[in-house]
Amino acid sequence: MSYLATTADVYRQAAQEPQVGLCCTTNPVWQLPGLRIPARMLAMNYGCGSTVNPRDLTNSPTVLYVGVGGGMELLQFAYFSRRPGAVLGVDVVPEMLAAARENMHTAAAQNDWFRPEFIDLREGDALHLPVADESVDVAAQNCLFNIFKTDDLRQALQETYRVLKPHGRLVMSDPTCEQPLSPELRADERLRALCLTGSLPLQEYLDLITSVGFGTVEVRARRAYRVLSPRHYATHELLYIESVEVCAIKDPMPADGPCIFTGRTAIYYGPAEYFDDDQGHVLLQNQPLGVCDKTAAALLGLGRDDIFVSPPTYFYDGGGCC
């Protein structure tokens, strides 16, 4: 059995019998006026973060969600679009699609604004999306892509890039790990399916995202996720895994490489009212400006004693230099 078949089997069972916390921590649940999440849908919340951010969802966007789970994030996306077929849900496991479809009917009974036809559920997989080129504004996946091995991950990223409109957004949440995982852990198909042993270092994860063409990447959150201890797993040291929330934007690739925002800030505190680096970045006196990693490096490279550049916080919420 391939690792993808093992993964499908794990989630087939999870669709038939909801398993709270099966592979992940509990998502933050948006508290939005008039939005009620059915209990079974919440129990099938198999994600490691959140991909729902109101600033991505203005003007009733068309949204693609890959790996539907119980449908909670589909419902949350539909809250912002509220039109037939505005939210596409793709899953390779028929039983998961059936469970999500049933949950949508329950959600319709609990939410006056919602109708099941707002959601278009399709059978398919992330490596061959049943979606037309440049047809969606926002694509999202929660704790799915980390399961893929490198070549498959690259293909999944290429597929989401293909279906996004220009300047569209791919919003993702995945585990990452800065420590090397043993070959035994990497080869364990069930642990990979449980979102534990496919984790990449954050920089490698970001490099794969930009390698398929995304010109702008925002690291929006980075949180503790799990530990793998020698007492329970094939490892000689305690492994610390974090979850990250990332937004990759289908902007043109800049000539000098992608703009990656990791929550860095520049502050000018010199004698003038402002500092202009002649590269399009103006720092007002003692006012923080969010900067991408390229700009942070360039400002530090000036060697000035009147510009402070913070280290990455891995919490970026828009605005800034680019």
C-alpha positions as CSV (number, residue, x, y, z in Angstrom):
1,M,0.0,0.0,0.0
2,S,1.4,3.4,-0.9
3,Y,1.6,6.2,1.6
4,L,-1.3,8.0,-0.2
5,A,-3.5,4.9,0.0
6,T,-2.7,4.6,3.7
7,T,-3.7,8.3,4.1
8,A,-6.9,7.7,2.3
9,D,-7.7,4.7,4.5
10,V,-7.0,6.7,7.7
11,Y,-9.4,9.4,6.7
12,R,-12.0,7.0,5.3
13,Q,-12.2,5.6,8.9
14,A,-12.3,9.1,10.3
15,A,-15.2,10.0,8.0
16,Q,-17.2,7.0,9.1
17,E,-16.5,7.5,12.8
18,P,-15.4,11.1,13.8
19,Q,-12.2,11.1,15.9
20,V,-11.6,14.4,17.7
21,G,-8.0,15.4,17.5
22,L,-7.2,12.5,15.2
23,C,-4.1,14.0,13.7
24,C,-4.1,17.6,14.8
25,T,-4.8,20.2,17.4
26,T,-8.2,21.9,17.4
27,N,-8.6,24.8,15.0
28,P,-9.5,28.2,16.2
29,V,-13.2,28.5,15.5
30,W,-14.3,31.9,14.2
31,Q,-17.0,33.4,16.3
32,L,-19.0,35.2,13.6
33,P,-22.5,36.7,13.9
34,G,-25.1,34.2,12.8
35,L,-22.6,31.3,12.2
36,R,-23.2,28.1,14.1
37,I,-21.0,25.1,13.6
38,P,-22.8,21.7,13.9
39,A,-21.3,19.5,16.6
40,R,-20.4,16.6,14.2
41,M,-18.7,19.0,11.8
42,L,-16.6,20.4,14.7
43,A,-15.7,16.9,15.8
44,M,-14.4,16.3,12.3
45,N,-12.2,19.4,12.4
46,Y,-8.9,17.7,11.2
47,G,-6.7,20.7,10.9
48,C,-3.6,22.2,12.6
49,G,-4.5,25.9,12.3
50,S,-7.0,28.1,10.4
51,T,-7.1,29.1,6.7
52,V,-10.0,31.4,7.2
53,N,-9.0,35.1,7.3
54,P,-11.6,37.8,6.5
55,R,-9.1,40.0,4.7
56,D,-8.7,37.2,2.1
57,L,-12.5,36.9,1.6
58,T,-13.7,40.3,0.5
59,N,-16.0,40.8,-2.6
60,S,-17.6,37.4,-2.4
61,P,-14.7,35.3,-3.7
62,T,-14.7,31.9,-5.3
63,V,-12.9,29.6,-2.9
64,L,-11.3,26.2,-3.4
65,Y,-10.7,24.1,-0.3
66,V,-8.7,20.9,-0.7
67,G,-9.2,18.0,1.8
68,V,-12.7,18.8,3.1
69,G,-12.8,17.0,6.4
70,G,-16.1,17.5,8.1
71,G,-16.7,20.7,6.1
72,M,-16.2,23.3,8.9
73,E,-13.9,25.6,6.9
74,L,-16.1,25.2,3.8
75,L,-19.0,26.5,5.9
76,Q,-16.8,29.4,7.2
77,F,-15.8,30.3,3.6
78,A,-19.4,30.2,2.5
79,Y,-20.2,32.7,5.3
80,F,-18.3,35.3,3.3
81,S,-19.5,34.4,-0.2
82,R,-23.1,33.3,0.2
83,R,-23.8,32.3,-3.4
84,P,-24.3,29.0,-5.2
85,G,-21.1,27.2,-6.1
86,A,-18.9,29.9,-4.6
87,V,-17.0,27.4,-2.5
88,L,-15.5,24.3,-4.1
89,G,-14.5,21.4,-1.9
90,V,-12.3,18.6,-3.3
91,D,-11.5,15.4,-1.5
92,V,-10.1,12.0,-2.7
93,V,-12.1,10.0,-0.1
94,P,-15.7,9.5,-1.1
95,E,-16.8,8.7,2.5
96,M,-15.4,12.1,3.6
97,L,-17.3,13.9,0.9
98,A,-20.5,12.0,1.9
99,A,-20.0,13.0,5.6
100,A,-19.3,16.7,4.6
101,R,-22.4,16.7,2.5
102,E,-24.5,15.4,5.4
103,N,-23.0,18.0,7.7
104,M,-23.9,20.7,5.2
105,H,-27.6,19.8,5.5
106,T,-27.3,20.0,9.3
107,A,-25.6,23.4,9.0
108,A,-28.4,24.6,6.8
109,A,-30.9,23.7,9.5
110,Q,-28.9,25.7,12.1
111,N,-28.0,28.7,9.9
112,D,-30.7,30.8,8.3
113,W,-28.3,32.4,5.8
114,F,-26.8,29.1,4.5
115,R,-27.9,26.8,1.7
116,P,-26.1,23.5,0.8
117,E,-25.8,24.6,-2.8
118,F,-23.3,27.3,-1.7
119,I,-20.9,24.4,-1.6
120,D,-19.8,22.4,-4.7
121,L,-18.3,19.1,-3.5
122,R,-16.1,17.3,-6.0
123,E,-14.2,14.0,-5.9
124,G,-10.6,14.5,-6.8
125,D,-7.1,14.9,-5.4
126,A,-4.7,17.7,-4.8
127,L,-2.3,16.4,-7.4
128,H,-4.9,16.6,-10.2
129,L,-7.5,19.1,-9.2
130,P,-10.8,18.9,-11.0
131,V,-10.8,22.7,-11.4
132,A,-10.3,25.0,-14.4
133,D,-7.2,27.2,-14.8
134,E,-7.3,30.6,-13.2
135,S,-10.8,30.1,-11.9
136,V,-10.6,30.7,-8.1
137,D,-9.7,33.7,-6.0
138,V,-8.6,31.8,-2.9
139,A,-7.3,28.2,-2.5
140,A,-6.8,26.7,0.9
141,Q,-5.7,23.5,2.6
142,N,-5.3,22.7,6.3
143,C,-2.8,20.1,7.4
144,L,-2.9,18.2,4.1
145,F,0.2,19.2,2.1
146,N,2.6,18.2,4.9
147,I,1.6,14.6,4.3
148,F,3.0,14.7,0.7
149,K,6.5,13.7,-0.1
150,T,8.6,16.3,-1.8
151,D,7.7,15.6,-5.5
152,D,4.0,15.3,-4.7
153,L,4.1,18.4,-2.6
154,R,5.6,20.3,-5.5
155,Q,2.9,19.0,-7.8
156,A,0.2,19.9,-5.3
157,L,1.5,23.5,-5.1
158,Q,1.8,23.7,-8.9
159,E,-1.9,22.6,-9.2
160,T,-3.1,25.3,-6.8
161,Y,-1.0,27.8,-8.6
162,R,-2.6,26.7,-11.9
163,V,-6.2,27.2,-10.7
164,L,-5.7,30.5,-9.0
165,K,-6.4,33.8,-10.7
166,P,-3.6,36.3,-11.0
167,H,-3.0,37.7,-7.5
168,G,-5.1,34.9,-6.0
169,R,-4.2,33.5,-2.6
170,L,-3.2,30.1,-1.4
171,V,-3.8,29.9,2.3
172,M,-2.3,27.0,4.2
173,S,-1.7,25.6,7.6
174,D,0.9,22.8,8.0
175,P,3.2,21.4,10.7
176,T,6.9,22.1,10.3
177,C,10.0,20.8,12.2
178,E,13.5,22.3,12.3
179,Q,15.1,19.1,13.5
180,P,15.9,16.1,11.3
181,L,13.5,13.2,11.5
182,S,14.9,9.7,11.4
183,P,14.4,7.6,8.2
184,E,12.2,5.3,10.3
185,L,9.9,8.1,11.1
186,R,9.9,9.4,7.6
187,A,9.0,6.0,6.3
188,D,6.1,5.4,8.7
189,E,3.1,5.9,6.5
190,R,0.5,6.0,9.2
191,L,2.4,8.7,11.2
192,R,2.8,10.7,8.0
193,A,-1.0,10.4,7.4
194,L,-1.5,11.6,11.0
195,C,0.5,14.8,10.1
196,L,3.5,14.0,12.3
197,T,6.4,12.9,10.2
198,G,6.1,14.7,6.9
199,S,7.0,18.0,8.5
200,L,9.7,20.0,6.7
201,P,11.9,22.8,8.1
202,L,10.1,26.1,7.6
203,Q,12.6,27.5,5.1
204,E,12.4,24.4,2.9
205,Y,8.6,24.6,3.0
206,L,8.8,28.3,1.9
207,D,11.3,27.5,-0.8
208,L,9.0,24.9,-2.3
209,I,6.1,27.4,-2.3
210,T,8.1,30.1,-4.1
211,S,9.7,27.5,-6.5
212,V,6.4,27.1,-8.3
213,G,6.0,30.8,-8.9
214,F,4.4,32.5,-5.9
215,G,6.0,36.0,-5.8
216,T,4.7,37.0,-2.3
217,V,4.5,34.8,0.8
218,E,3.2,35.8,4.2
219,V,4.0,33.8,7.4
220,R,1.0,34.7,9.5
221,A,1.3,32.5,12.5
222,R,3.7,29.9,14.0
223,R,2.6,27.9,17.0
224,A,3.5,24.9,19.1
225,Y,2.0,21.7,17.7
226,R,3.4,18.4,19.0
227,V,6.5,16.7,20.4
228,L,7.7,13.3,19.4
229,S,9.6,11.7,22.3
230,P,12.0,8.8,22.3
231,R,9.5,7.1,24.7
232,H,6.9,6.8,22.0
233,Y,8.6,7.2,18.6
234,A,11.7,6.1,16.7
235,T,13.8,9.0,17.6
236,H,16.9,9.5,19.8
237,E,16.0,13.1,20.8
238,L,12.8,15.0,21.6
239,L,11.4,16.4,18.4
240,Y,9.5,19.7,18.5
241,I,6.9,20.3,15.8
242,E,5.2,23.6,15.1
243,S,2.3,24.6,12.9
244,V,2.5,27.5,10.6
245,E,-0.2,29.5,8.8
246,V,1.0,30.8,5.4
247,C,-0.5,32.8,2.6
248,A,1.1,32.5,-0.8
249,I,0.0,35.2,-3.3
250,K,0.1,34.6,-7.1
251,D,2.0,37.9,-7.7
252,P,4.6,38.1,-10.4
253,M,8.0,37.0,-9.3
254,P,10.2,40.0,-8.6
255,A,13.5,40.1,-10.5
256,D,15.4,39.8,-7.2
257,G,13.4,36.9,-5.8
258,P,10.2,36.5,-3.8
259,C,9.0,38.8,-1.1
260,I,8.7,36.7,2.0
261,F,7.2,38.3,5.1
262,T,8.1,36.7,8.4
263,G,6.9,39.4,10.7
264,R,10.0,41.6,10.6
265,T,9.7,45.4,11.3
266,A,12.0,48.3,10.6
267,I,12.1,51.5,12.6
268,Y,14.1,54.6,11.8
269,Y,15.2,56.7,14.8
270,G,17.7,59.1,13.2
271,P,17.7,63.0,13.2
272,A,15.6,63.5,10.0
273,E,11.8,63.2,9.7
274,Y,12.2,60.1,7.6
275,F,14.6,57.8,5.8
276,D,14.3,56.9,2.1
277,D,16.4,54.1,0.8
278,D,15.7,55.1,-2.8
279,Q,14.3,51.6,-3.4
280,G,10.7,52.5,-2.6
281,H,10.9,52.2,1.2
282,V,10.3,55.2,3.3
283,L,10.7,54.9,7.1
284,L,9.0,57.7,9.1
285,Q,10.6,58.8,12.3
286,N,10.1,56.2,15.0
287,Q,7.2,54.5,13.1
288,P,7.3,50.8,12.6
289,L,7.1,49.5,9.0
290,G,6.6,45.8,8.2
291,V,9.3,44.7,5.8
292,C,9.9,41.5,3.9
293,D,13.1,39.5,4.5
294,K,14.8,40.9,1.4
295,T,14.2,44.5,2.6
296,A,15.2,43.6,6.1
297,A,18.5,42.3,4.9
298,A,19.1,45.3,2.6
299,L,18.5,47.7,5.5
300,L,20.8,45.8,7.8
301,G,23.4,45.8,5.1
302,L,23.5,49.6,5.1
303,G,25.3,49.4,8.4
304,R,23.4,52.4,9.8
305,D,23.2,53.1,13.5
306,D,19.8,54.7,13.3
307,I,17.6,51.9,11.9
308,F,16.4,49.0,14.0
309,V,15.3,45.8,12.2
310,S,13.5,43.2,14.3
311,P,14.1,39.5,14.0
312,P,11.2,37.4,12.5
313,T,8.2,37.1,14.8
314,Y,6.4,34.8,12.3
315,F,3.2,36.7,12.9
316,Y,2.5,39.0,9.9
317,D,-0.9,40.6,9.3
318,G,-0.6,42.7,6.2
319,G,0.7,46.1,5.3
320,G,4.4,46.8,4.9
321,C,7.0,47.5,2.3
322,C,5.9,45.6,-0.8
